[in-house]
Amino acid sequence: MSVTVIKPKDRTEWLEHRKGGVGSSEVATILGLNPFETPYQLWRRKKGLDAPKDETFAMKAGHYLEDAVSRFWADETGREVIKSSAGDWLFVNSEKAFMRVSPDRTFWLPNMPKNNANKGILECKTTQKEIDPDDLPKHWFCQVQYQLGVSEYEQGSLAWLSAGRTFDYKDIAFVPDFFGWMSEEVERFWIDNIIGGQEPEATNATDILKKYARHTDGKIIEVSEDEVEWCRELKGIKDELKALEEKKEAIESNLKICFGDAEAISYGGSTLATWKATKDSKKFDSKKFCKENPEIATQYTFTQQGSRRFLLK
């Protein structure tokens, strides 16, 4: 096998190993198939220009619930999850060490001798969405294919828990041609963009804000007819939204007149709307404090960089 197994001593060391290459959760981003991140944003993180992603509650919950999802999968399929595969470890391609993956679990292929050649990859997911097994999220599919290719396994399975209410899974066979294409793109990204330092193209507004947080005074760009048409279309949409907002406010105002001091209005015993006061709260009068305590206020005052604001003329 042209793959090396690395078992770090702890999670901190595991995270350091992950920095040395492209993991399976990053592949779809490189391919432009991740709806949550662009190649430019990934490049900035890998180059240290932006801080690593903070672990959100959803990410932590997904990590903790991997065991639950794997148990649901084992119950549903009758297959055996390899207990020792739980934890933080990596498969690393021996020839291209930047290709490295950390499967959630591995499992024994059914009706086969229990040896290294007869294992499969199990990827565990938790989501709030309903997932169609015949139309899997593209970034999930890429993740499993990359894990299979780097680990040199032929069979994988993707299991997910939706909103904590339903469970499902989909077996996924290794697709060599697809992995070959992914490998080429990953290698190009690693060599050209990470090692070579070439910036990937900015592809959305978030990319532009990360690259150009501020404008250049006096700089004006002449655009084509396409952009002119986008401006016309956007202005039309804004006019429609303004008219709808005005209509909404007028209807809402008429309804509020019906309330008087009541908390709700109803028709035929069914509540149509409520209009209740929120609980009282205390507010800090910063203007008054600064006026009466200017020296103290100065110690806690800082300059915040202004953000770019889009205005249609």
C-alpha positions in Angstrom: 0.0 0.0 0.0 1.2 3.5 -0.8 -0.5 4.9 2.3 0.8 5.6 5.8 -1.3 5.5 9.0 -0.5 8.2 11.6 -1.8 8.0 15.1 -1.0 11.2 17.0 -0.7 11.2 20.8 -3.5 13.7 21.2 -6.0 16.0 19.4 -3.6 18.9 19.4 -1.0 16.9 17.5 -3.7 15.6 15.2 -4.7 19.2 14.3 -1.0 20.0 13.5 -0.9 17.0 11.2 -4.0 18.2 9.4 -2.3 21.5 8.6 0.3 19.7 6.5 -2.1 18.9 3.7 -5.6 18.8 2.2 -8.2 16.9 4.2 -11.4 15.4 3.0 -13.5 18.2 4.4 -11.5 20.7 2.2 -11.7 18.9 -1.1 -15.1 20.1 -2.2 -14.0 23.6 -1.5 -11.1 23.3 -3.9 -13.4 21.9 -6.5 -15.9 24.7 -6.1 -18.6 22.3 -4.7 -18.8 23.5 -1.1 -21.7 25.9 -0.5 -20.1 27.2 2.7 -16.6 28.1 1.6 -14.7 29.2 -1.5 -11.2 28.3 -2.7 -10.0 31.8 -1.9 -11.3 31.6 1.7 -9.7 28.2 2.1 -6.4 29.5 0.7 -6.4 32.4 3.2 -6.9 30.0 6.1 -4.2 27.6 4.9 -1.8 30.5 4.4 -2.5 31.8 7.9 -4.0 35.1 6.6 -7.2 34.3 8.4 -7.7 32.5 11.8 -8.7 28.9 11.8 -12.4 28.3 12.0 -13.8 28.4 15.5 -15.5 25.2 16.5 -19.2 26.0 16.6 -21.8 24.2 18.7 -23.0 22.3 15.6 -19.5 21.2 14.8 -18.9 20.0 18.4 -22.3 18.2 18.4 -21.5 16.5 15.1 -18.2 15.3 16.6 -19.8 14.0 19.7 -22.6 12.3 17.8 -20.4 10.3 15.5 -20.7 7.4 17.8 -24.5 7.6 17.9 -24.7 7.8 14.1 -22.3 4.8 13.7 -24.4 2.8 16.1 -27.6 3.6 14.1 -25.7 2.6 11.0 -24.5 -0.7 12.5 -28.1 -1.5 13.7 -29.5 -0.7 10.2 -27.0 -2.6 8.1 -25.9 -5.4 10.4 -22.3 -4.6 9.7 -19.5 -4.3 12.2 -17.9 -0.9 12.9 -14.2 -1.3 13.9 -14.1 0.1 17.5 -10.4 1.0 17.3 -11.2 3.3 14.3 -12.8 5.9 16.6 -10.6 8.8 17.5 -8.1 11.2 15.9 -5.8 9.5 13.3 -4.9 9.9 9.7 -4.3 8.1 6.4 -1.5 9.9 4.5 -0.6 9.2 0.9 3.1 8.0 1.0 4.0 9.7 -2.3 1.9 12.8 -2.0 2.0 13.6 1.7 -0.3 16.6 1.3 -3.2 14.1 0.6 -4.4 13.1 4.1 -7.7 12.0 5.5 -9.2 11.2 8.9 -12.2 8.9 8.5 -14.9 9.0 11.2 -14.9 5.2 11.4 -14.0 2.1 9.4 -15.9 -1.1 9.1 -15.4 -4.7 8.1 -16.8 -5.7 4.7 -19.4 -8.3 5.3 -18.7 -12.0 4.5 -15.0 -11.3 4.0 -11.9 -12.2 6.1 -11.0 -9.5 8.6 -7.9 -8.1 7.2 -6.7 -4.6 6.1 -7.8 -5.2 2.5 -11.4 -5.8 3.5 -12.3 -2.6 5.3 -14.6 0.2 4.3 -14.9 3.9 5.2 -17.9 5.2 7.3 -18.6 8.9 7.2 -21.0 10.1 9.9 -23.1 13.3 9.6 -25.6 15.3 11.6 -27.8 17.8 9.9 -31.0 19.8 10.3 -32.0 19.1 6.7 -33.8 16.3 5.1 -31.4 14.4 2.8 -32.4 12.5 -0.3 -30.2 9.4 -0.6 -30.4 9.7 -4.4 -29.3 13.3 -4.4 -26.6 13.6 -1.8 -24.9 16.9 -1.0 -22.0 17.2 -3.4 -19.5 18.1 -0.7 -20.4 15.0 1.2 -19.9 12.8 -1.8 -16.5 14.3 -2.6 -15.5 13.8 1.0 -16.2 10.1 0.9 -14.5 9.6 -2.5 -11.4 11.4 -1.3 -11.2 9.3 1.8 -11.6 6.1 -0.2 -8.9 7.1 -2.7 -6.4 8.1 -0.1 -7.0 5.1 2.1 -7.1 2.8 -1.0 -10.4 1.2 0.1 -13.1 0.3 -2.4 -16.3 0.6 -0.3 -17.7 3.5 1.7 -20.9 4.4 3.4 -22.4 7.8 4.3 -24.7 7.9 7.3 -26.7 10.8 8.6 -29.0 11.8 11.4 -31.5 14.5 10.4 -32.8 16.9 13.0 -32.3 14.2 15.6 -35.5 12.5 14.3 -34.7 10.4 11.3 -31.7 8.2 10.2 -30.6 7.1 6.8 -27.5 6.0 4.9 -26.1 5.5 1.4 -23.4 3.0 0.4 -20.9 4.6 -1.9 -18.4 2.7 -4.1 -15.1 4.1 -5.1 -15.0 5.9 -8.5 -11.4 5.9 -9.7 -11.9 8.4 -12.5 -13.5 10.9 -10.2 -10.8 10.5 -7.6 -8.2 10.9 -10.3 -9.7 14.3 -11.3 -10.0 15.3 -7.6 -6.3 14.4 -7.0 -5.2 16.5 -9.9 -7.1 19.5 -8.6 -5.9 19.0 -5.1 -2.3 18.7 -6.3 -2.6 21.9 -8.4 -4.1 23.8 -5.4 -1.4 22.6 -3.0 1.6 23.2 -5.4 0.4 26.4 -7.1 -1.7 28.1 -4.4 -0.3 26.9 -1.1 3.4 26.3 -1.8 3.6 28.7 -4.8 1.5 31.4 -3.0 -0.8 32.1 -6.0 -4.1 33.6 -4.9 -7.2 31.8 -6.2 -9.7 34.0 -7.9 -12.2 35.8 -5.7 -15.7 34.4 -6.6 -18.2 36.1 -4.3 -18.7 39.3 -2.3 -17.3 37.7 0.9 -14.0 37.0 -1.0 -13.9 40.6 -2.2 -14.4 42.0 1.3 -11.6 39.7 2.6 -9.3 40.8 -0.1 -10.3 44.5 -0.2 -11.8 45.5 3.2 -11.6 49.1 2.2 -12.0 50.9 -1.1 -9.4 53.0 -2.9 -10.3 56.7 -2.8 -11.0 58.1 -6.2 -10.7 54.7 -8.0 -13.5 54.1 -10.5 -13.9 51.0 -12.8 -15.6 51.2 -16.2 -17.8 48.1 -16.6 -19.6 46.5 -19.5 -23.3 46.4 -20.5 -23.8 43.3 -18.5 -23.1 45.1 -15.2 -25.2 48.0 -16.4 -28.1 45.6 -16.9 -27.6 44.1 -13.5 -27.8 47.6 -12.0 -31.1 48.3 -13.8 -32.5 44.9 -12.7 -31.5 45.5 -9.1 -33.0 49.0 -9.1 -36.3 47.5 -10.4 -36.2 44.8 -7.6 -35.5 47.5 -5.0 -38.5 49.6 -6.2 -40.7 46.5 -6.0 -39.5 45.7 -2.5 -40.1 49.3 -1.4 -43.6 49.3 -2.7 -44.3 46.0 -0.9 -42.8 47.3 2.3 -45.0 50.4 2.2 -48.0 48.2 1.6 -47.0 45.9 4.4 -46.6 48.8 6.8 -50.0 50.3 5.9 -51.8 47.0 6.4 -50.0 46.4 9.7 -50.9 49.9 10.9 -54.6 49.3 10.1 -54.5 46.0 12.0 -52.9 47.6 15.1 -55.7 50.1 15.3 -58.1 47.1 16.0 -56.1 46.1 19.1 -56.6 49.0 21.4 -55.2 47.7 24.6 -55.8 44.0 23.8 -53.0 41.6 23.4 -54.5 39.7 20.5 -57.2 39.7 17.8 -59.1 36.7 16.7 -61.8 35.5 14.3 -64.0 32.5 14.9 -62.1 31.6 18.0 -58.7 31.4 16.1 -56.0 33.9 17.0 -55.0 36.0 14.0 -52.2 38.2 15.5 -50.8 39.4 18.8 -49.3 42.8 19.8 -47.7 42.5 23.2 -45.0 44.5 25.0 -41.7 42.8 25.6 -40.3 42.5 29.2 -38.7 45.6 30.6 -34.9 45.7 30.3 -32.1 48.0 31.5 -30.0 49.9 29.0 -26.6 51.6 29.5 -26.7 55.2 28.5 -23.3 55.4 26.9 -23.7 59.0 25.6 -24.5 60.3 29.1 -21.7 58.3 30.6 -19.1 59.7 28.1 -20.4 63.2 28.7 -20.2 63.0 32.5 -17.0 60.8 32.6 -14.9 61.8 29.6 -11.5 60.6 31.0 -12.8 57.2 32.0 -14.7 56.8 28.7 -11.5 57.5 26.7 -9.8 54.5 28.3 -12.4 52.2 26.9 -12.8 53.9 23.5 -11.3 52.4 20.3 -11.4 53.0 16.6 -13.4 50.5 14.6 -12.6 50.2 10.9 -15.6 51.2 8.8 -17.1 48.6 6.5 -17.8 48.9 2.8 -21.4 49.9 2.1 -23.0 49.2 -1.3 -25.3 52.0 -2.6 -27.1 51.8 -6.0 -27.1 55.2 -7.7 
